[in-house]
Amino acid sequence: MTLETATRTDDSGDHVAAEGALGAAQIAGLRDAFDAEPRNRIAQNAVTRTAIDEIAVNRDVVTTTDHTFSHLLDKWAVTDQKQSGRCWLFAGMNLFRVGAMEQMELKGFEFSQTYLFFWDKFERANYFLEAMIETSDRPIDDRVVAWLLDHPVDDGGQWNMFASLVNKYGLAPKSVMPETISSERTMPMNRHLVERLREGARDIRGLREDGASIQALREAKNATLDQVFRILSIHLGTPPERFDWQWNDKDDTFHRDGEMTPQAFADKYVDIPFDDYVCLVNDPRPGSPYGRTFTVEYLGNVVGGAPVRYLNVEIDLMKQLTMNSIVERGEPVWMGCDVGKMMQRDLGIWDASMYDYGSLYGAEFDLDKSERLRFHQTFMTHAMLFTGVDVVDGAPRRWRVENSWGEKNGRKGFYVMNDSWYDQYMFEIAVRREDLPAELQDALAQDPIVLPPWDPMGALAG
């Protein structure tokens, strides 16, 4: 079909243009307008031969942003999550390892990301199958059921999910359960887990349709979990119940703890009251009032664990609490953001004006933060750690960020976030409850507003 025949037939048999269809005259006008503007040809020549970000980059941002900070906490090397979505686990364990390194007098140390990843996958499989039991009376094309089937065992997660895992399973040193090819590149393993879990969902729903008891549904669930545990053990190794722990510190002095459980290891070497941490988000959408708590339906991993709960606050308060934690407490801050927006990866810089796409295209890009959330242009995609801040006249100018993408980008894996970017693309931090103003501490007791599973406030778990 050509543009000339993009028509429909009316009652008389004549062809008429379909309402809203693109026509040849309109296309010709667009071609003429493009050719009439010399800068379009220059832009075309440049962008067809060079990556657009190299052309649209704001050089003023690059030349005025450096990696110096008035308050800097990190004295360690970054970690590397490789080709996986485990950023939230890495960020949580990177927060914990600060105190662990100090206690053990080590220059470098990592908790086993694979150990906690195993238990997250197993718990999340159980969480998904329980959701399938709960929704088994709904049609298969119900939107919630469809969403659950699309997300049975994702890699991502939230702070409360991380805390639930640590509370239940503890932690282990990385040497006890090291990385595997499947922990570093999760897609092949996930593909088989997802297939088996969807088969489990089929079995549960089939039993429900036949009028089976809840006990029978759970027996079917447990049969699937048996296979999930086996798959995870094959890919990731079997999690240790006990291990021997001994080490040489930075001065080569020998230490021995002897045999420990992961729970005992966490109790000894996690020195922050992480159960007292609360999640703050900045959600400026209409219908998301500040000072209110929120949760997302079916967002979780451990059945019976602490629910994911957010307190919505203004961005300036979020900044102040982040700065206070770094400057006054000397503690890094776990956070969630939309990592890929306005990022210069090689240099490790984020700035709200990092790229001037509008001038290059001759088009406006003017959605504000609320509109970007509402029109699916932004959501939380990555968790990292704030480890420094540059304070000028009592206000933050730029932020130091510990990423988990290895040392090849940024400044040996550390990034600088200009404060303008914090305003636009930062969404979440975890801080101590006691650091909140009294009225917000009281607000945490509210029954949360429940958001649907597909809400962008739950996207970090995807």
MARDREN-703424 format. One line per 2 residues: their letters; for each residue y, z, x of C-alpha. Coordinates in nm, 3 decimals, padded with zeros to 5 digits. Layout:
// residues N
a> Y:Z:X  ...
//
This chain:
// residues 462
mt> 00.000:00.000:00.000  00.348:-00.088:00.132
le> 00.675:00.085:00.060  00.758:-00.198:-00.179
ta> 00.450:-00.119:-00.388  00.500:00.258:-00.404
tr> 00.531:00.222:-00.779  00.365:00.307:-01.106
td> 00.301:00.087:-01.409  00.492:00.158:-01.732
ds> 00.371:00.091:-02.089  00.478:-00.274:-02.071
gd> 00.277:-00.334:-01.754  00.585:-00.364:-01.532
hv> 00.595:-00.186:-01.197  00.863:00.083:-01.167
aa> 00.937:00.317:-00.878  00.754:00.647:-00.904
eg> 01.000:00.932:-00.948  01.063:01.098:-00.611
al> 00.887:00.825:-00.410  01.033:00.703:-00.083
ga> 01.162:00.348:-00.106  01.223:00.069:00.144
aq> 01.602:00.087:00.107  01.609:00.456:00.190
ia> 01.389:00.406:00.499  01.607:00.116:00.617
gl> 01.917:00.332:00.580  01.761:00.606:00.790
rd> 01.670:00.359:01.065  02.023:00.220:01.069
af> 02.178:00.567:01.081  01.953:00.671:01.371
da> 02.029:00.356:01.571  02.403:00.389:01.507
ep> 02.429:00.720:01.691  02.401:00.679:02.074
rn> 02.300:01.042:02.133  01.986:00.985:01.926
ri> 01.865:00.722:02.172  01.941:00.952:02.466
aq> 01.752:01.236:02.300  01.462:01.003:02.221
na> 01.441:00.883:02.582  01.442:01.241:02.708
vt> 01.198:01.397:02.463  00.942:01.116:02.481
rt> 00.909:01.178:02.858  00.981:01.552:02.892
ai> 00.869:01.861:02.699  01.134:01.944:02.442
de> 01.171:02.305:02.557  01.272:02.183:02.902
ia> 01.555:01.986:02.743  01.667:02.230:02.474
vn> 01.664:02.540:02.698  01.991:02.734:02.705
rd> 02.076:02.750:03.072  02.337:03.022:03.016
vv> 02.060:03.254:02.891  01.842:03.175:03.192
tt> 02.117:03.235:03.448  02.250:03.555:03.290
td> 01.914:03.727:03.233  01.747:03.919:03.515
ht> 01.455:04.160:03.545  01.650:04.474:03.635
fs> 01.662:04.779:03.410  01.842:05.112:03.410
hl> 01.524:05.285:03.291  01.187:05.155:03.412
ld> 00.848:05.323:03.364  00.580:05.082:03.486
kw> 00.436:05.104:03.837  00.110:04.927:03.764
av> -00.038:04.580:03.725  -00.071:04.408:03.388
td> -00.401:04.346:03.210  -00.541:04.018:03.078
qk> -00.691:03.971:02.732  -00.788:03.613:02.824
qs> -00.877:03.387:02.527  -00.901:03.661:02.268
gr> -00.690:03.823:01.998  -00.734:04.178:02.133
cw> -00.365:04.235:02.213  -00.341:04.542:01.987
lf> -00.634:04.706:02.168  -00.491:04.619:02.508
ag> -00.147:04.752:02.412  -00.297:05.077:02.283
mn> -00.514:05.135:02.588  -00.227:05.034:02.819
lf> -00.024:05.311:02.654  -00.304:05.561:02.709
rv> -00.377:05.461:03.069  -00.034:05.579:03.187
ga> -00.133:05.945:03.149  -00.489:05.879:03.262
me> -00.368:05.731:03.592  -00.142:06.031:03.649
qm> -00.421:06.280:03.579  -00.669:06.101:03.805
el> -00.401:06.020:04.067  -00.484:05.651:04.057
kg> -00.255:05.353:04.119  -00.456:05.141:03.880
fe> -00.699:05.208:03.599  -00.817:05.043:03.277
fs> -01.009:05.174:02.981  -01.291:04.946:02.868
qt> -01.144:04.699:02.621  -01.495:04.565:02.555
yl> -01.622:04.907:02.447  -01.362:04.951:02.174
ff> -01.379:04.581:02.082  -01.753:04.617:02.012
wd> -01.698:04.905:01.773  -01.405:04.732:01.604
kf> -01.620:04.427:01.532  -01.904:04.640:01.399
er> -01.677:04.858:01.186  -01.490:04.556:01.060
an> -01.816:04.391:00.955  -01.895:04.701:00.750
yf> -01.540:04.705:00.609  -01.572:04.342:00.501
le> -01.912:04.390:00.338  -01.787:04.699:00.152
am> -01.497:04.486:00.026  -01.751:04.228:-00.088
ie> -01.934:04.498:-00.284  -01.609:04.620:-00.438
ts> -01.500:04.270:-00.541  -01.845:04.140:-00.635
dr> -01.753:04.135:-01.006  -01.464:03.892:-00.945
pi> -01.493:03.512:-00.948  -01.567:03.354:-00.612
dd> -01.233:03.171:-00.628  -01.035:03.486:-00.698
rv> -00.747:03.482:-00.448  -00.835:03.819:-00.294
va> -01.204:03.725:-00.260  -01.105:03.393:-00.107
wl> -00.875:03.569:00.142  -01.149:03.813:00.240
ld> -01.395:03.528:00.296  -01.138:03.358:00.518
hp> -01.090:03.674:00.728  -01.420:03.860:00.757
vd> -01.396:03.972:01.120  -01.072:03.869:01.293
dg> -00.976:03.979:01.646  -00.634:04.128:01.563
gq> -00.545:04.475:01.445  -00.287:04.745:01.386
wn> -00.196:05.080:01.541  -00.371:05.286:01.271
mf> -00.685:05.078:01.319  -00.674:05.144:01.693
as> -00.630:05.519:01.637  -00.925:05.525:01.394
lv> -01.152:05.368:01.654  -01.048:05.612:01.928
nk> -01.096:05.909:01.695  -01.446:05.796:01.602
yg> -01.581:05.642:01.922  -01.366:05.772:02.205
la> -01.298:05.565:02.517  -01.482:05.461:02.831
pk> -01.373:05.340:03.177  -01.378:04.964:03.220
sv> -01.643:04.991:03.490  -01.888:05.140:03.240
mp> -01.862:04.848:02.995  -01.685:04.556:03.167
et> -01.564:04.229:03.024  -01.813:03.958:02.929
is> -01.766:03.589:02.871  -01.765:03.659:02.496
se> -01.506:03.939:02.512  -01.275:03.713:02.713
rt> -01.339:03.405:02.497  -01.423:03.530:02.151
mp> -01.437:03.210:01.946  -01.809:03.124:01.994
mn> -01.924:03.478:01.914  -01.687:03.504:01.619
rh> -01.820:03.179:01.476  -02.171:03.322:01.450
lv> -02.051:03.660:01.322  -01.846:03.494:01.050
er> -02.138:03.279:00.940  -02.372:03.576:00.920
lr> -02.117:03.787:00.730  -02.057:03.512:00.475
eg> -02.432:03.493:00.425  -02.424:03.869:00.370
ar> -02.148:03.822:00.114  -02.363:03.563:-00.063
di> -02.654:03.806:-00.077  -02.439:04.088:-00.215
rg> -02.280:03.871:-00.482  -02.616:03.725:-00.578
lr> -02.763:04.070:-00.628  -02.463:04.173:-00.835
ed> -02.505:03.868:-01.059  -02.869:03.971:-01.112
ga> -02.760:04.319:-01.221  -02.879:04.503:-00.908
si> -02.777:04.864:-00.845  -02.509:04.970:-00.596
qa> -02.791:05.107:-00.381  -02.949:04.762:-00.364
lr> -02.615:04.608:-00.268  -02.577:04.857:00.017
ea> -02.931:04.792:00.133  -02.839:04.424:00.158
kn> -02.523:04.522:00.346  -02.722:04.729:00.595
at> -02.966:04.444:00.654  -02.671:04.226:00.753
ld> -02.525:04.500:00.973  -02.857:04.526:01.160
qv> -02.816:04.164:01.262  -02.445:04.204:01.339
fr> -02.523:04.490:01.580  -02.782:04.276:01.753
il> -02.542:03.982:01.786  -02.267:04.204:01.926
si> -02.504:04.369:02.174  -02.620:04.030:02.299
hl> -02.264:03.907:02.348  -02.083:04.221:02.462
gt> -02.351:04.456:02.594  -02.468:04.780:02.435
pp> -02.201:05.055:02.420  -02.291:05.360:02.631
er> -02.352:05.695:02.465  -02.307:05.875:02.798
fd> -02.202:05.779:03.148  -02.140:05.937:03.489
wq> -01.776:05.938:03.596  -01.657:05.986:03.952
wn> -01.381:05.822:04.153  -01.168:05.819:04.467
dk> -00.798:05.873:04.403  -00.505:05.692:04.567
dd> -00.538:05.919:04.873  -00.912:05.847:04.888
tf> -00.999:06.199:04.774  -01.330:06.211:04.589
hr> -01.356:06.352:04.233  -01.653:06.393:03.999
dg> -01.657:06.472:03.627  -02.030:06.418:03.596
em> -02.195:06.304:03.275  -01.952:06.247:02.988
tp> -01.952:06.102:02.639  -01.683:05.852:02.542
qa> -01.541:06.113:02.303  -01.516:06.371:02.581
fa> -01.359:06.114:02.813  -01.089:06.036:02.554
dk> -01.027:06.405:02.487  -00.974:06.469:02.858
yv> -00.769:06.168:02.962  -00.555:06.079:02.660
di> -00.254:06.305:02.692  -00.040:06.194:02.396
pf> -00.081:06.314:02.034  -00.157:05.967:01.902
dd> -00.267:06.096:01.561  00.093:06.207:01.507
yv> 00.229:05.859:01.572  00.364:05.662:01.277
cl> 00.427:05.290:01.234  00.780:05.177:01.163
vn> 00.854:04.822:01.052  01.170:04.625:00.997
dp> 01.118:04.421:00.680  01.455:04.305:00.541
rp> 01.312:04.112:00.245  01.442:04.182:-00.107
gs> 01.197:04.419:-00.270  01.121:04.595:00.059
py> 01.361:04.891:00.053  01.436:05.089:00.365
gr> 01.303:05.442:00.366  00.989:05.345:00.172
tf> 00.628:05.340:00.286  00.404:05.036:00.251
tv> 00.043:04.945:00.299  -00.146:04.615:00.280
ey> -00.449:04.580:00.056  -00.777:04.541:00.248
lg> -00.606:04.591:00.584  -00.831:04.812:00.794
nv> -01.146:04.838:01.000  -01.308:05.182:00.970
vg> -01.426:05.275:00.621  -01.300:05.629:00.571
ga> -01.050:05.597:00.858  -00.677:05.655:00.830
pv> -00.516:05.386:00.613  -00.264:05.145:00.764
ry> 00.075:05.271:00.652  00.425:05.152:00.744
ln> 00.766:05.306:00.700  01.038:05.044:00.657
ve> 01.354:05.120:00.857  01.667:04.939:00.968
id> 01.650:04.757:01.300  01.915:04.973:01.471
lm> 01.711:05.288:01.407  01.400:05.116:01.541
kq> 01.589:05.030:01.859  01.723:05.382:01.895
lt> 01.377:05.537:01.864  01.233:05.287:02.111
mn> 01.509:05.367:02.359  01.471:05.744:02.309
si> 01.099:05.729:02.378  01.152:05.542:02.706
ve> 01.465:05.725:02.828  01.412:06.080:02.701
rg> 01.032:06.112:02.684  00.943:05.874:02.963
ep> 00.682:05.713:02.736  00.613:05.343:02.677
vw> 00.617:05.218:02.317  00.347:05.017:02.138
mg> 00.502:04.732:01.938  00.433:04.419:01.730
cd> 00.644:04.102:01.720  00.645:03.725:01.663
vg> 00.577:03.647:02.027  00.606:03.268:02.040
km> 00.957:03.228:01.901  01.239:03.154:02.146
mq> 01.022:03.237:02.449  01.046:03.091:02.798
rd> 00.695:03.175:02.915  00.717:03.075:03.281
lg> 01.026:03.288:03.340  00.915:03.559:03.099
iw> 01.234:03.563:02.888  01.292:03.607:02.516
da> 01.635:03.547:02.367  01.742:03.457:02.013
sm> 01.935:03.160:02.161  01.676:03.060:02.419
yd> 01.663:02.701:02.288  01.931:02.491:02.119
yg> 01.712:02.272:01.902  01.989:02.224:01.648
sl> 02.217:02.035:01.887  01.931:01.820:02.012
yg> 01.810:01.722:01.665  02.146:01.723:01.491
ae> 01.988:01.956:01.234  02.050:02.312:01.121
fd> 01.791:02.585:01.171  01.957:02.868:00.984
ld> 01.692:03.079:00.809  01.770:03.447:00.856
ks> 01.500:03.706:00.928  01.439:03.783:00.561
er> 01.415:03.414:00.472  01.180:03.343:00.762
lr> 00.943:03.607:00.625  00.968:03.479:00.269
fh> 00.925:03.112:00.361  00.634:03.168:00.604
qt> 00.835:03.088:00.917  00.768:03.419:01.091
fm> 00.518:03.704:01.098  00.369:03.947:01.350
th> 00.154:03.760:01.600  00.122:03.984:01.907
am> 00.121:04.347:02.021  00.256:04.461:02.357
lf> 00.419:04.760:02.527  00.784:04.841:02.595
tg> 00.800:04.993:02.945  01.172:04.983:03.019
vd> 01.522:04.934:02.885  01.861:04.843:03.032
vv> 02.121:05.067:02.871  02.493:04.982:02.890
dg> 02.749:05.221:02.735  02.473:05.394:02.542
ap> 02.333:05.075:02.385  02.030:04.864:02.487
rr> 02.111:04.529:02.649  01.760:04.414:02.737
wr> 01.404:04.544:02.721  01.113:04.543:02.967
ve> 00.781:04.437:02.814  00.429:04.473:02.953
ns> 00.224:04.182:02.824  -00.154:04.137:02.843
wg> -00.166:03.771:02.949  -00.233:03.828:03.319
ek> 00.008:03.788:03.611  00.070:03.412:03.604
ng> 00.373:03.418:03.370  00.694:03.615:03.367
rk> 00.745:03.859:03.655  00.380:03.923:03.745
gf> 00.304:03.948:03.374  00.608:04.157:03.276
yv> 00.870:04.001:03.050  01.235:04.065:02.968
mn> 01.348:04.070:02.605  01.719:04.035:02.544
ds> 01.844:04.258:02.266  01.935:03.961:02.044
wy> 01.563:03.876:02.026  01.473:04.231:01.924
dq> 01.697:04.188:01.617  01.531:03.868:01.503
ym> 01.163:03.879:01.600  01.066:04.244:01.647
fe> 00.882:04.392:01.349  00.693:04.708:01.438
ia> 00.672:05.008:01.671  00.456:05.321:01.684
vr> 00.646:05.645:01.761  00.599:06.018:01.727
re> 00.654:06.150:01.377  00.869:06.436:01.508
dl> 01.121:06.191:01.654  01.213:06.056:01.308
pa> 01.516:06.189:01.119  01.413:06.466:00.877
el> 01.462:06.253:00.566  01.228:05.984:00.703
qd> 00.966:06.241:00.795  00.978:06.350:00.431
al> 00.957:05.986:00.318  00.616:05.954:00.486
aq> 00.469:06.165:00.205  00.543:05.894:-00.054
dp> 00.269:05.691:-00.216  00.301:05.354:-00.039
iv> 00.394:05.029:-00.207  00.082:04.811:-00.188
lp> 00.133:04.459:-00.052  -00.127:04.182:-00.104
pw> -00.374:04.103:00.178  -00.188:03.784:00.276
dp> 00.152:03.952:00.319  00.310:03.884:00.661
mg> 00.327:04.259:00.729  -00.050:04.248:00.774
al> -00.058:03.939:00.993  -00.105:04.122:01.325
ag> -00.463:04.202:01.216  -00.542:03.831:01.186
//
